[in-house]
């Protein structure tokens, strides 16, 4: 499997869920992201299902960014790559 760019992953989520996410609105999408983050905490605590929950958190983060019209890759670059020193 080839490496995937964040932009590609974000586009996959937009194509799969973009219409539903837009109709749902930003706040319900943020609630879903929070719920998935809670499931990640539980998976880490219990020691299983961690990879699946990491994927879910990432997918919901991409959904939130899509609803807000933001490019996650650019957000990351602006915050972490272009900095001359850590925040």
N, C-alpha and C positions, 0 to 999 in steps of 0.2 A: 504494500500500500504506500502510495506517495505521501510526502508531507503535505499538510493542509495549512493554508494561510488562515488567519483569523477572519479575514474578509470573506473567504469561501464558506467558512462555518456559519458566519452571520447571514450570508445569502441563503444557505440551505434552510436555516430556521425561518427566515423571512418568507421563502417560498412555501414552506410547510405550514406555518402558523401565522403569517403576517396579517391576513385578513381577520382571523379570529382574535388575534392579539389587539389589533387596532379597534375592533368593535368592543372588546372587553374594557379597554382604556388603561391608562398608566397605573392608577392605584391598585386595581385588582391584579395587574401583572406584578407589581411590587410585592403584593401579599403572597402570590405564588412563589416568587423568588425567596421571600423570607421563609416560607414553609419548606422549600427545598433545602435551604441552608440549615434549618432545624433538623431535617432528615439526615443531612451530612454529619452534623454533630452527633446524632444518635448512632450512625454507622461507624464513626470513628470510635466512639465510646464502646460499642459492642464488638468492634473489630471485624466487621464484614459488610459487604455491599458498598464499600467506599468508592470504588471506581464508578459505579452506576450513579451514585449521588453527586460525585464531582461533575459528571456529564450533565446531570439534571440542573445543577446550579449554573453551570456554564451556559446551557441552552436558555434558561430563564433570564440570565444576564443579557444574552444576545437579544432575546425578545423585548426586554425593557429598552435596550438601546435602539432597537428598530422602531418601537412606538415613539420614542423621543427623537428619532431621526438622526441618531449619532452613530458614528463609525467606531466600534470598540478598539480596533487596531490603532486608529488615529488618536483616540483618547489615551491609550496606553503610551504610544510614542511621545505624545505631548507631555505627559506626566513623568515618564521614566527614562526614555531614550535620549531626549533632547536636553535633559538636565545636565549641568556640569558637575553637580555633586548631589548626593542623596538628600531627600527632603528632611 
